Amino acid sequence: MNLDENTIAGLEHEAGIAALERIARTVDQIVAAKEKGGKVVVVTGSGPNIHEGVTTLVAELMRAGIVDGVSTSSAVVSHEMGGTLDKVKRCPGAAMGVPQDYLPRGSEFELSLMAEDTLREIQQHMPVDLDLIAHLKHAEGKTIIKAAGNMSYPMGLWLELLSNEIATLARSHGVPFEAIAGLGCDERTMLGIGAKLGLPVIVTIPQLIGGGAVGLNIGDSISIHERASRFARMLDAADVIIESAVALTQEVHDGPFERYTGHGIWSAWQGHYTYSLEGKTLVRIDLDPALETVYAAEQGDGAVQRAIAEGLPKTKLFKVPFRMEMSGFARHEGSIPIIGDIGVVWPILAWRVAQRLGITLNFLSFPQGTEAGQAMREKIVSEIQPMSRKKMLKALSEKREQMK
């Protein structure tokens, strides 16, 4: 066996029998869908999806033709614009002359350890305090790998400013922020490969709260109605929907345009576009054991559906923290809960699907706590580049020429 095969074998042992059985069912559904020309959509959150390499793996699955669309969070968009993962140096902010009122808890200030050509491009469009950068480089501090952009200087500030320009371009072209930003992003990000291949990458409405000004500008780029409709059309086209460490997925289960488990009845009544989850496979990768409890209750005697039919409070009935999305998920006949660490589950799932379909993957994620995972994170830092404004504008100009 090669390195990947050995590592996957170890992960399968760690995942356990119950998770592996659910992974096997998921693989069967994905392979069946792809073999008949169907589509697979992934619904991701942020946080662990970035750090465990899952967003980078999903981008690779998009390139390989396995994943056909993605929804994500505004925070993930911000991080992918910054290069997904990055190395930063954290220093005491007060010693750097940064006002205490600006600093987060811990009072640390972060320096982006970026390539010189990236810094030069930023300098063309934004004043950069080179003295502050030099001071940070020589100060006492700690270097870590973290989600790119965000609070690090100057990348975080640059992305906030650039997001204003992207939002204006998006509105003038009648497309979401994500589509414009993707034109300038590395093709090993979901945004970048989505823009290259014309695949939808859309932020869900409940996740329009992260990434600072990036999130605000994503929200302002198209209306809430249009965002919900674009998301609904992407899910409507999917045979398999995989949710990965994401909360607040009302748009999947209780969205305004979904009829089967959601609230789309009145949209349909009034003649709006709607869709149904009926007949689809709905997979959720989650560490929350309450999901398994609720799923088992519904599978056993239909307790969730009965509670809804009788108007009973589900939280008290099942004695678990009952998140909104659990209701629709548990009641859906095609649901598959995989209770496990996404860092463990995703590489097994991707590896097995690729093997079954005879596809070679150029990237595979691994749990960040493993030796392979640490190497993976270093690879992301060194190879995946921050978005380029110049590249974005060039690609946008080329698209306009093609449309003439």
LOKEBA-441702 format. One line per field, with one value per residue (C-alpha): residue number from 0; x negated, y negated, z. Coordinates in Angstrom, 3 decimals. Layout:
BEGIN
seq: (NUM:...)
c1: (X:...)
c2: (Y:...)
c3: (Z:...)
END
This chain:
BEGIN
seq: (0:1:2:3:4:5:6:7:8:9:10:11:12:13:14:15:16:17:18:19:20:21:22:23:24:25:26:27:28:29:30:31:32:33:34:35:36:37:38:39:40:41:42:43:44:45:46:47:48:49:50:51:52:53:54:55:56:57:58:59:60:61:62:63:64:65:66:67:68:69:70:71:72:73:74:75:76:77:78:79:80:81:82:83:84:85:86:87:88:89:90:91:92:93:94:95:96:97:98:99:100:101:102:103:104:105:106:107:108:109:110:111:112:113:114:115:116:117:118:119:120:121:122:123:124:125:126:127:128:129:130:131:132:133:134:135:136:137:138:139:140:141:142:143:144:145:146:147:148:149:150:151:152:153:154:155:156:157:158:159:160:161:162:163:164:165:166:167:168:169:170:171:172:173:174:175:176:177:178:179:180:181:182:183:184:185:186:187:188:189:190:191:192:193:194:195:196:197:198:199:200:201:202:203:204:205:206:207:208:209:210:211:212:213:214:215:216:217:218:219:220:221:222:223:224:225:226:227:228:229:230:231:232:233:234:235:236:237:238:239:240:241:242:243:244:245:246:247:248:249:250:251:252:253:254:255:256:257:258:259:260:261:262:263:264:265:266:267:268:269:270:271:272:273:274:275:276:277:278:279:280:281:282:283:284:285:286:287:288:289:290:291:292:293:294:295:296:297:298:299:300:301:302:303:304:305:306:307:308:309:310:311:312:313:314:315:316:317:318:319:320:321:322:323:324:325:326:327:328:329:330:331:332:333:334:335:336:337:338:339:340:341:342:343:344:345:346:347:348:349:350:351:352:353:354:355:356:357:358:359:360:361:362:363:364:365:366:367:368:369:370:371:372:373:374:375:376:377:378:379:380:381:382:383:384:385:386:387:388:389:390:391:392:393:394:395:396:397:398:399:400:401:402:403)
c1: (0.000:-1.157:-1.143:2.463:3.693:1.857:3.176:6.738:6.539:5.557:8.381:10.894:9.817:10.249:13.667:15.222:17.683:20.818:19.331:17.780:21.160:22.678:19.699:20.171:23.856:22.875:20.250:22.840:25.246:22.591:21.290:24.825:25.604:22.416:22.751:26.177:24.995:26.396:25.033:23.506:23.643:21.705:22.956:19.994:19.524:16.270:13.858:12.881:13.647:10.799:8.380:8.890:8.297:11.898:12.563:9.374:10.452:13.916:12.230:10.284:13.507:15.004:12.018:12.378:16.067:17.353:18.816:21.013:21.770:21.023:22.602:20.421:19.975:18.803:15.888:14.743:14.982:12.785:10.242:10.107:9.541:6.550:5.168:7.123:4.434:1.563:-1.338:-1.112:-3.319:-1.493:-3.037:-1.892:0.141:-0.599:-4.340:-3.688:-1.866:1.557:4.315:5.552:9.176:8.523:7.047:8.978:8.848:5.236:4.133:2.129:1.556:0.868:-1.527:-0.820:-3.988:-3.375:-5.471:-7.123:-5.216:-1.914:-2.976:-3.969:-0.557:1.181:-1.028:0.203:3.716:3.423:1.036:-1.056:-2.939:-6.324:-7.788:-5.086:-5.828:-9.556:-8.843:-6.628:-9.201:-11.873:-9.628:-9.135:-6.226:-4.861:-4.382:-1.333:0.771:4.308:7.180:5.849:6.609:8.923:7.098:3.560:1.865:1.849:3.806:6.897:7.216:6.518:9.296:11.760:10.967:10.936:14.321:15.921:14.686:15.785:19.288:19.609:18.443:20.856:23.825:22.915:22.654:25.742:23.918:23.053:19.890:18.592:18.548:16.455:14.038:13.550:12.087:9.068:8.735:6.380:7.951:7.289:9.978:13.703:14.157:11.385:12.320:16.001:15.321:13.116:15.585:18.777:19.936:22.096:20.424:22.887:22.953:26.041:28.131:27.568:23.813:23.692:22.143:18.420:15.402:15.955:16.601:16.312:19.460:21.296:20.364:21.384:24.772:25.088:24.058:27.437:30.814:31.838:34.575:32.082:29.595:32.268:33.440:29.918:29.319:32.637:31.899:28.504:30.105:32.932:30.406:28.592:29.116:26.865:26.412:23.556:23.516:20.136:19.814:22.410:25.117:28.262:29.067:32.651:32.333:31.876:34.645:36.905:36.083:38.618:38.597:38.443:41.755:41.077:39.757:39.746:42.016:42.245:45.987:46.910:44.178:45.530:49.095:48.163:46.394:42.768:39.989:39.855:38.234:38.494:35.942:38.073:36.046:32.666:29.888:29.155:25.870:24.710:21.183:21.389:19.856:23.131:24.476:27.900:28.255:27.969:30.470:33.085:32.409:32.803:36.049:37.532:36.224:37.662:41.268:41.543:41.357:40.119:42.826:45.445:44.236:44.550:47.984:49.180:47.418:45.252:42.003:39.228:36.517:38.430:39.750:36.310:34.375:31.555:30.487:32.649:31.178:33.476:31.999:32.443:36.187:36.090:32.987:34.364:37.698:36.133:36.200:32.892:30.922:27.581:25.998:22.256:21.261:17.556:14.703:14.863:11.063:11.347:14.542:13.833:10.579:12.126:15.224:13.294:10.777:13.465:15.552:12.517:11.440:14.906:15.138:11.562:10.578:7.134:7.155:4.303:5.022:6.301:6.950:5.978:6.772:4.633:3.461:1.729:-1.681:-0.013:2.350:-0.493:-2.222:1.067:1.437:-2.114:-1.380:1.728:-0.217:-3.080:-1.121:2.332:1.936:4.077:6.456:5.115:7.019:5.129:6.096:9.718:10.045:8.310:10.662:13.687:12.609:12.181:15.657:17.147:15.378:16.732:20.270:20.069)
c2: (0.000:-3.572:-6.331:-7.338:-3.739:-3.148:-6.386:-5.657:-2.227:-3.894:-6.401:-3.633:-1.997:-5.325:-6.012:-2.865:-0.335:-2.498:-5.447:-3.184:-1.603:-5.043:-6.101:-2.977:-3.849:-7.381:-6.153:-3.891:-6.806:-9.144:-6.532:-5.643:-9.327:-10.021:-6.893:-8.046:-11.624:-12.987:-15.718:-15.992:-19.199:-19.941:-22.265:-23.360:-25.407:-27.142:-26.484:-22.807:-22.508:-24.948:-23.572:-19.901:-20.578:-19.705:-22.825:-22.143:-18.527:-19.629:-21.935:-18.921:-16.892:-19.729:-19.611:-15.835:-16.072:-14.447:-17.560:-19.832:-22.724:-24.105:-26.287:-27.673:-30.503:-34.058:-33.252:-30.463:-32.871:-35.332:-32.639:-31.253:-34.778:-34.910:-31.548:-29.181:-28.642:-30.961:-31.429:-34.444:-35.814:-36.856:-39.638:-41.774:-44.509:-47.274:-46.906:-47.430:-50.691:-49.299:-50.972:-48.641:-49.295:-47.678:-44.484:-41.255:-39.255:-38.347:-41.720:-40.099:-41.532:-39.295:-39.717:-37.906:-36.057:-36.504:-36.297:-39.525:-39.554:-39.378:-42.293:-44.298:-43.747:-44.904:-48.006:-49.003:-49.470:-50.141:-52.088:-49.550:-50.415:-48.855:-50.100:-48.202:-45.059:-45.363:-45.923:-42.822:-40.686:-41.457:-41.421:-38.572:-36.428:-33.061:-31.782:-29.595:-28.271:-29.630:-30.435:-32.940:-36.651:-37.441:-39.558:-39.419:-42.543:-43.503:-40.631:-40.917:-44.666:-44.301:-41.748:-43.964:-46.881:-44.722:-43.255:-46.683:-46.756:-43.155:-43.892:-46.837:-44.678:-41.926:-44.280:-45.834:-42.380:-40.951:-38.045:-37.094:-38.362:-34.785:-34.524:-37.680:-36.901:-33.391:-34.776:-35.985:-33.014:-30.058:-27.175:-24.887:-26.748:-26.119:-29.705:-29.467:-26.121:-27.052:-30.197:-28.301:-25.473:-27.512:-25.577:-27.328:-28.398:-30.290:-31.452:-30.393:-33.124:-32.019:-32.098:-35.724:-36.792:-36.001:-37.436:-41.018:-43.369:-40.395:-38.900:-42.223:-42.725:-39.179:-39.919:-43.221:-41.842:-40.226:-40.277:-37.740:-36.537:-35.884:-34.203:-31.842:-31.092:-30.366:-28.072:-26.308:-25.704:-24.217:-21.813:-21.004:-19.784:-17.578:-13.865:-13.776:-16.610:-16.334:-18.617:-19.030:-20.519:-23.182:-24.566:-26.520:-24.725:-25.994:-26.643:-22.922:-21.717:-24.675:-27.124:-29.328:-27.291:-23.671:-21.808:-18.344:-19.117:-22.923:-25.899:-26.166:-25.558:-29.241:-30.081:-27.281:-28.465:-31.940:-30.633:-31.068:-28.627:-25.793:-22.376:-19.196:-17.093:-14.021:-11.206:-12.817:-11.497:-13.835:-13.141:-14.949:-14.619:-15.850:-15.200:-15.922:-12.642:-14.273:-13.926:-10.139:-10.121:-11.999:-9.982:-6.714:-7.923:-8.646:-5.437:-3.417:-4.568:-7.872:-9.883:-13.111:-13.186:-12.330:-15.137:-17.608:-16.293:-16.731:-20.059:-18.726:-20.415:-18.201:-19.419:-18.226:-15.113:-13.731:-15.347:-16.511:-19.946:-20.044:-22.148:-23.380:-21.207:-17.965:-17.946:-17.792:-15.630:-12.969:-12.788:-12.536:-8.946:-9.417:-10.814:-9.310:-10.628:-10.074:-10.806:-11.479:-13.911:-15.490:-15.313:-11.524:-10.985:-13.130:-11.510:-8.047:-9.145:-10.916:-8.073:-5.413:-7.370:-8.137:-4.492:-3.301:-5.817:-5.262:-8.864:-10.004:-12.758:-15.265:-16.208:-14.333:-15.850:-14.278:-15.119:-18.059:-16.223:-13.505:-13.619:-13.482:-16.271:-18.505:-17.981:-18.743:-22.047:-23.070:-22.193:-24.392:-27.287:-27.046:-26.287:-27.911:-31.597:-34.554:-35.961:-38.457:-41.614:-41.751:-38.168:-38.855:-41.919:-40.188:-37.191:-39.478:-41.400:-38.128:-37.024:-40.262:-39.802:-36.261:-37.549:-40.088)
c3: (0.000:-0.604:2.021:1.363:1.563:4.835:6.278:5.154:6.770:10.039:9.752:9.097:12.344:14.153:12.599:14.035:12.666:12.950:11.055:8.419:7.712:7.166:5.041:2.899:2.379:1.417:-1.048:-2.690:-3.092:-4.524:-6.959:-8.086:-8.641:-10.600:-12.734:-13.913:-14.525:-11.283:-9.024:-5.565:-3.521:-0.328:2.427:4.573:7.678:8.523:11.390:11.251:7.524:6.865:9.451:8.619:4.908:4.033:1.957:-0.024:-0.494:-1.646:-4.174:-5.464:-5.664:-7.720:-10.081:-10.354:-11.291:-8.098:-6.414:-8.526:-6.203:-2.751:-0.139:2.609:5.083:4.529:6.855:4.509:1.569:3.459:4.333:0.789:-0.515:1.836:0.662:2.983:5.650:6.406:8.774:11.047:13.783:16.932:19.025:21.985:20.309:22.805:22.228:18.514:19.182:18.291:20.379:23.113:22.146:18.739:20.129:20.779:23.984:24.656:23.242:20.445:16.982:13.973:11.069:7.790:6.784:3.085:-0.047:-1.227:-4.527:-2.633:-0.453:-3.521:-5.107:-1.939:-1.827:-5.278:-3.914:-0.180:2.054:3.976:7.168:6.381:9.658:11.566:9.532:10.227:13.921:14.038:12.240:14.831:17.920:20.348:19.225:18.210:14.643:14.015:11.142:11.159:8.827:6.305:6.250:9.129:11.771:10.362:8.997:6.221:4.585:6.768:6.226:2.496:2.038:3.894:1.585:-1.544:-0.618:-1.096:-4.696:-5.307:-4.030:-6.427:-9.347:-8.340:-8.272:-11.617:-13.211:-11.517:-9.863:-6.267:-4.600:-4.532:-8.331:-8.757:-5.929:-7.284:-10.514:-8.569:-6.215:-6.367:-8.280:-5.309:-3.378:-3.737:-4.912:-7.484:-9.032:-8.927:-10.960:-13.416:-14.039:-13.720:-10.640:-8.031:-4.791:-2.623:0.998:2.934:4.524:8.160:7.505:6.311:9.612:9.420:7.697:8.819:5.886:3.521:5.025:4.907:1.256:0.363:1.890:0.043:-3.361:-4.176:-2.439:0.188:-2.187:-4.972:-2.636:-1.299:-4.843:-6.131:-3.175:-3.735:-7.416:-6.566:-4.061:-6.455:-9.036:-6.498:-5.980:-2.913:-0.386:2.128:5.151:6.834:10.342:9.679:11.945:11.129:7.876:7.798:4.078:3.551:5.824:6.592:3.819:2.099:-1.133:0.150:0.224:1.629:5.115:5.013:4.608:0.836:0.695:0.483:-2.014:-4.225:-3.606:-4.850:-7.947:-6.831:-7.667:-5.134:-4.847:-2.780:-0.928:-1.530:-3.114:-2.411:-0.174:2.716:4.555:7.672:9.102:12.684:16.110:17.920:19.406:19.740:15.973:16.293:19.172:17.189:14.026:15.945:17.513:14.093:12.554:15.445:15.598:13.752:16.975:15.375:12.721:15.337:17.601:14.735:13.766:17.339:17.923:20.747:21.905:20.530:22.913:25.963:24.260:23.327:26.194:23.920:22.634:19.503:16.710:13.974:11.227:13.167:12.552:8.782:8.715:11.053:9.211:5.763:4.453:2.624:5.558:6.598:9.819:10.157:13.748:13.633:13.137:9.674:9.551:9.742:7.749:4.682:3.478:3.838:1.944:-0.830:-1.190:-1.470:-3.986:-6.149:-6.077:-7.097:-9.944:-11.137:-10.459:-9.304:-6.688:-6.616:-2.999:0.010:3.429:6.733:10.385:11.459:14.578:12.541:10.892:7.463:8.537:9.662:6.318:4.571:6.407:5.528:1.891:1.887:3.421:0.927:-2.252:-2.127:-2.860:-1.743:-4.307:-6.811:-7.736:-11.040:-11.880:-10.940:-13.163:-16.079:-15.863:-15.559:-18.666:-20.573:-19.560:-20.841:-24.171:-24.474:-23.933:-26.783)
END
